Amino acid sequence: MIIFLYGEDTFRSKQKLKEFKGKFTRDIDKSELNIATINGERLDVEKFKQAILTGGFLVKKRMVIIENLISKNKGKKVLDEIVDLIKDKNINTVNNIIIFWEEIGSKSKKGWQGKVLSGTLFNYLKTGKYVFEFLLLNNPKLAEWVKSQFKNKDKEIDPQAVNLLVNLVGDNLWKMNNEINKLASYQDNIISVQDVKKIVSETFQENIFGLVDAIAEKNKKLFLELLNSHLKEGVEITYLLAMLIRQFRLLLSAKSMLQGNPYANLSTELKVPIFVERKIKNQSAKYTLTELKNIYKKLLQIDIKIKQGYFNPELLFLYLVKS
């Protein structure tokens, strides 16, 4: 059985993956000893073959999860040979569950990475029976998703509060989930606009503004103090990184717009509140366009390192404030 999960919305794809793992644990192997997760970046054909052909230990089947094989593995020949292997009837009918998980999709928002899935393995997998694509949610769908999450927590949220939350946080559901959890722990059963402004808006923006200012000033001491403060408060490193990536993406867009038109309406173009627009204008003035591009590139490199298991965030983030 082959399952294919892919798309830029990694929060929902990881949730779906969690569902599959949960069902496997409940129905087949409560010990979880027969679930294997493999980094696809350096996977070769022999290791792949061994992984999918190995039988279950004391149970009838295994679950093999292969992450980012298509997007990260540079061996085109390897991918072509893997297609041939999984087409083989003797291998395709093996009594294992094979899940291919990819963090990008066949379509991508315009951005600096611009990567999309393609190739023989992708084309084969997407024609399968169990294929799930997770596109980033547009604002109407995102608003519905937000309301459903509060409903699951026995909370209600005012429609205007939903719109504000969507505008502040955007379509990164990792960030959104974090903010929803904070709001849901609030004592009110109905979340209002004022609740969002109080709990999300000010802290969310000021935290990230402080880090961005420290980077602009190359102030390592302040940057580390702010970083450690966030980590001690329980902010996930991936969430913090996503916040920085989003902010520098906004700064890049703002810088480009303002160079063409100093009177550009950033609030409308970038879909941010007025107070955020003012701060973005001020912060973008502290950088050249080249500096912003370089920092954005560094942030993406840090993102890759963290996903590869590099667990020294201080050293990684200091890379941003090097002279």
Secondary structure per residue as TSV (DSSP state, phi and psi in degrees):
chain	resnum	aa	ss	phi	psi
A	1	M	-	360.0	125.6
A	2	I	E	-115.3	130.2
A	3	I	E	-120.0	137.1
A	4	F	E	-123.8	117.3
A	5	L	E	-116.4	126.4
A	6	Y	E	-154.7	163.7
A	7	G	S	132.1	159.1
A	8	E	S	-68.5	-24.2
A	9	D	-	-81.6	81.8
A	10	T	H	-71.8	-20.9
A	11	F	H	-64.6	-51.0
A	12	R	H	-70.3	-33.9
A	13	S	H	-69.0	-35.8
A	14	K	H	-69.0	-34.9
A	15	Q	H	-63.9	-40.9
A	16	K	H	-65.4	-41.5
A	17	L	H	-60.8	-41.0
A	18	K	H	-61.6	-38.8
A	19	E	H	-61.1	-46.3
A	20	F	H	-62.5	-42.5
A	21	K	H	-65.2	-39.2
A	22	G	H	-63.6	-42.2
A	23	K	H	-65.1	-41.2
A	24	F	H	-62.3	-42.3
A	25	T	H	-65.2	-42.4
A	26	R	H	-68.5	-44.1
A	27	D	H	-91.1	-27.0
A	28	I	T	-122.5	-48.5
A	29	D	-	-144.7	95.3
A	30	K	T	-66.7	-21.3
A	31	S	T	-76.4	-19.3
A	32	E	-	64.6	13.6
A	33	L	T	-71.8	-17.5
A	34	N	T	-105.3	23.7
A	35	I	E	-110.5	120.5
A	36	A	E	-119.6	130.8
A	37	T	E	-112.1	126.5
A	38	I	E	-121.9	133.1
A	39	N	E	-76.2	117.7
A	40	G	G	-76.2	-10.9
A	41	E	G	-59.8	-41.2
A	42	R	G	-113.5	17.3
A	43	L	-	-72.9	133.1
A	44	D	-	-109.5	175.8
A	45	V	H	-63.4	-42.5
A	46	E	H	-64.7	-42.4
A	47	K	H	-66.1	-38.0
A	48	F	H	-63.0	-46.4
A	49	K	H	-61.1	-43.9
A	50	Q	H	-62.2	-41.2
A	51	A	H	-63.8	-42.8
A	52	I	H	-85.2	-18.1
A	53	L	H	-94.2	-16.9
A	54	T	-	-66.3	128.3
A	55	G	-	-78.4	168.9
A	56	G	-	-70.0	149.7
A	57	F	S	-93.8	107.6
A	58	L	S	66.8	7.0
A	59	V	S	-135.3	170.3
A	60	K	S	-78.0	-19.3
A	61	K	-	-154.9	164.8
A	62	R	-	-114.3	162.4
A	63	M	E	-115.6	123.7
A	64	V	E	-116.0	119.2
A	65	I	E	-108.1	121.0
A	66	I	E	-114.1	116.1
A	67	E	E	-101.4	131.2
A	68	N	S	56.3	38.4
A	69	L	H	-67.1	-45.6
A	70	I	H	-73.4	-43.9
A	71	S	H	-78.9	-25.3
A	72	K	H	-111.6	-26.4
A	73	N	-	-78.7	124.0
A	74	K	-	-89.7	-1.5
A	75	G	-	-87.8	93.8
A	76	K	H	-58.8	-38.9
A	77	K	H	-62.6	-38.4
A	78	V	H	-60.8	-47.1
A	79	L	H	-64.3	-39.4
A	80	D	H	-64.3	-40.9
A	81	E	H	-69.3	-33.4
A	82	I	H	-66.3	-37.0
A	83	V	H	-58.8	-46.0
A	84	D	H	-60.9	-38.8
A	85	L	H	-65.0	-46.6
A	86	I	H	-77.4	-13.2
A	87	K	H	-80.3	-22.5
A	88	D	S	-61.6	125.4
A	89	K	H	-59.7	-37.8
A	90	N	H	-66.4	-30.8
A	91	I	H	-90.4	-39.2
A	92	N	H	-64.6	-24.3
A	93	T	T	-97.2	6.4
A	94	V	S	-60.2	146.8
A	95	N	S	-82.7	54.2
A	96	N	-	-128.6	158.9
A	97	I	E	-104.2	119.0
A	98	I	E	-111.8	120.3
A	99	I	E	-114.3	121.4
A	100	F	E	-97.2	123.2
A	101	W	E	-120.5	128.7
A	102	E	E	-127.5	138.9
A	103	E	S	-87.5	-2.6
A	104	I	S	-125.6	174.1
A	105	G	-	-125.6	-168.2
A	106	S	S	-81.9	-14.6
A	107	K	S	-128.8	151.2
A	108	S	-	-141.6	146.8
A	109	K	-	-64.0	149.5
A	110	K	S	-61.5	127.8
A	111	G	S	-166.7	-171.8
A	112	W	S	-80.5	-23.8
A	113	Q	S	-82.5	-55.7
A	114	G	-	64.0	20.9
A	115	K	-	-83.3	140.6
A	116	V	-	-136.6	159.0
A	117	L	-	-79.5	142.5
A	118	S	-	-161.0	-179.7
A	119	G	S	102.4	173.5
A	120	T	H	-64.8	-41.5
A	121	L	H	-66.3	-44.3
A	122	F	H	-61.2	-46.4
A	123	N	H	-61.7	-33.7
A	124	Y	H	-73.8	-47.7
A	125	L	H	-63.7	-36.4
A	126	K	T	-71.8	-9.4
A	127	T	T	-94.1	2.2
A	128	G	S	-73.1	176.9
A	129	K	S	-78.3	-35.4
A	130	Y	E	-112.9	80.5
A	131	V	E	-121.5	129.6
A	132	F	E	-132.3	114.4
A	133	E	E	-102.9	134.2
A	134	F	-	-117.6	93.0
A	135	L	-	-79.7	152.9
A	136	L	-	-62.0	138.5
A	137	L	-	-76.0	135.1
A	138	N	-	-74.9	171.6
A	139	N	H	-57.6	-44.8
A	140	P	H	-61.5	-43.5
A	141	K	H	-69.3	-35.3
A	142	L	H	-64.3	-41.5
A	143	A	H	-61.6	-42.1
A	144	E	H	-64.3	-39.6
A	145	W	H	-63.5	-43.2
A	146	V	H	-59.8	-46.6
A	147	K	H	-61.6	-39.0
A	148	S	H	-66.7	-34.3
A	149	Q	H	-67.7	-39.6
A	150	F	H	-67.3	-38.6
A	151	K	H	-61.6	-39.2
A	152	N	H	-63.0	-23.3
A	153	K	T	-100.7	15.0
A	154	D	T	59.3	38.6
A	155	K	-	-126.1	157.0
A	156	E	E	-117.6	156.1
A	157	I	E	-136.3	135.1
A	158	D	-	-61.9	139.3
A	159	P	H	-53.9	-39.6
A	160	Q	H	-67.6	-33.2
A	161	A	H	-67.8	-35.8
A	162	V	H	-61.3	-47.2
A	163	N	H	-61.4	-41.5
A	164	L	H	-64.8	-43.7
A	165	L	H	-61.6	-42.9
A	166	V	H	-63.0	-42.7
A	167	N	H	-67.3	-35.4
A	168	L	H	-74.3	-44.3
A	169	V	H	-95.5	-35.0
A	170	G	T	83.9	-162.2
A	171	D	T	-93.6	10.8
A	172	N	-	-82.2	104.0
A	173	L	H	-72.3	-18.8
A	174	W	H	-63.7	-46.2
A	175	K	H	-66.9	-44.9
A	176	M	H	-60.7	-42.5
A	177	N	H	-60.8	-39.4
A	178	N	H	-62.4	-44.2
A	179	E	H	-69.6	-37.8
A	180	I	H	-62.2	-42.0
A	181	N	H	-61.8	-39.2
A	182	K	H	-66.3	-44.6
A	183	L	H	-67.2	-37.0
A	184	A	H	-68.2	-23.9
A	185	S	T	-80.9	-6.9
A	186	Y	S	-70.0	151.2
A	187	Q	S	-70.2	-26.8
A	188	D	-	-69.4	140.4
A	189	N	S	-79.1	-26.4
A	190	I	E	-113.4	117.2
A	191	I	E	-80.3	127.3
A	192	S	-	-105.2	173.0
A	193	V	H	-58.9	-41.2
A	194	Q	H	-62.8	-36.5
A	195	D	H	-62.6	-44.6
A	196	V	H	-64.2	-42.6
A	197	K	I	-62.8	-40.5
A	198	K	I	-72.9	-44.7
A	199	I	I	-91.4	-37.5
A	200	V	I	-101.8	-54.6
A	201	S	I	-56.0	-60.2
A	202	E	H	-66.3	-50.0
A	203	T	H	-66.4	-41.4
A	204	F	H	-59.1	-51.0
A	205	Q	H	-73.9	-44.1
A	206	E	H	-65.2	-37.5
A	207	N	H	-59.2	-47.6
A	208	I	H	-73.1	-35.8
A	209	F	H	-60.3	-41.5
A	210	G	H	-61.3	-43.1
A	211	L	H	-65.6	-40.9
A	212	V	H	-64.9	-41.2
A	213	D	H	-62.7	-41.3
A	214	A	H	-63.5	-37.0
A	215	I	H	-66.3	-44.0
A	216	A	H	-61.2	-37.5
A	217	E	T	-86.5	-2.6
A	218	K	T	53.1	38.3
A	219	N	-	-92.7	91.4
A	220	K	H	-63.3	-40.5
A	221	K	H	-62.3	-49.9
A	222	L	H	-64.3	-41.9
A	223	F	H	-59.2	-45.6
A	224	L	H	-67.5	-36.5
A	225	E	H	-61.9	-45.9
A	226	L	H	-66.3	-42.6
A	227	L	H	-61.0	-49.4
A	228	N	H	-64.6	-34.6
A	229	S	H	-61.7	-44.3
A	230	H	H	-64.2	-43.0
A	231	L	H	-66.2	-38.1
A	232	K	H	-67.6	-29.3
A	233	E	T	-77.2	-2.3
A	234	G	T	93.1	9.5
A	235	V	-	-70.4	128.1
A	236	E	-	-66.9	140.6
A	237	I	H	-61.5	-35.9
A	238	T	H	-68.0	-34.1
A	239	Y	H	-68.3	-44.5
A	240	L	H	-61.9	-43.2
A	241	L	H	-63.2	-42.1
A	242	A	H	-61.5	-37.8
A	243	M	H	-62.4	-44.4
A	244	L	H	-66.5	-42.5
A	245	I	H	-60.0	-44.6
A	246	R	H	-62.6	-43.8
A	247	Q	H	-64.9	-42.3
A	248	F	H	-73.0	-26.0
A	249	R	H	-65.6	-40.9
A	250	L	H	-64.9	-41.4
A	251	L	H	-64.3	-40.1
A	252	L	H	-61.6	-46.6
A	253	S	H	-63.0	-43.7
A	254	A	H	-63.0	-44.5
A	255	K	H	-60.1	-44.7
A	256	S	H	-63.4	-43.3
A	257	M	H	-65.0	-45.0
A	258	L	H	-69.5	-28.7
A	259	Q	H	-67.5	-34.1
A	260	G	H	-82.2	-31.8
A	261	N	-	-151.0	100.1
A	262	P	T	-59.3	-16.6
A	263	Y	T	-106.1	18.0
A	264	A	-	-57.3	140.8
A	265	N	-	-85.7	89.3
A	266	L	H	-66.3	-33.8
A	267	S	H	-58.4	-42.4
A	268	T	H	-75.8	-46.9
A	269	E	H	-66.3	-41.0
A	270	L	H	-94.5	-6.3
A	271	K	T	57.9	53.6
A	272	V	-	-127.1	156.2
A	273	P	-	-63.0	161.2
A	274	I	H	-58.7	-43.4
A	275	F	H	-66.9	-28.6
A	276	V	H	-73.7	-38.6
A	277	E	H	-57.5	-45.1
A	278	R	H	-61.0	-43.9
A	279	K	H	-67.5	-39.4
A	280	I	H	-62.6	-41.8
A	281	K	H	-60.1	-46.2
A	282	N	H	-64.3	-42.6
A	283	Q	H	-72.3	-37.4
A	284	S	H	-64.2	-27.4
A	285	A	T	-69.1	-18.2
A	286	K	T	-82.6	-8.4
A	287	Y	S	-125.1	153.0
A	288	T	-	-86.3	163.9
A	289	L	H	-61.6	-38.0
A	290	T	H	-63.6	-41.9
A	291	E	H	-61.9	-42.2
A	292	L	H	-63.9	-41.3
A	293	K	H	-63.0	-42.2
A	294	N	H	-65.0	-42.5
A	295	I	H	-66.6	-40.7
A	296	Y	H	-61.9	-40.3
A	297	K	H	-63.0	-41.4
A	298	K	H	-62.9	-40.4
A	299	L	H	-61.3	-40.8
A	300	L	H	-66.6	-35.5
A	301	Q	H	-67.1	-38.9
A	302	I	H	-63.4	-41.4
A	303	D	H	-57.4	-43.7
A	304	I	H	-63.6	-45.3
A	305	K	H	-59.8	-44.4
A	306	I	H	-64.7	-40.3
A	307	K	H	-68.3	-23.4
A	308	Q	T	-85.0	-0.7
A	309	G	T	100.2	17.5
A	310	Y	-	-81.5	115.6
A	311	F	-	-113.4	40.9
A	312	N	-	-124.1	78.4
A	313	P	H	-60.3	-33.3
A	314	E	H	-59.5	-47.9
A	315	L	H	-64.7	-40.7
A	316	L	H	-63.7	-46.2
A	317	F	H	-74.6	-25.3
A	318	L	H	-62.5	-24.5
A	319	Y	G	-56.1	-27.9
A	320	L	G	-74.9	-27.3
A	321	V	G	-110.6	17.2
A	322	K	-	-67.2	141.9
A	323	S	-	-71.0	360.0
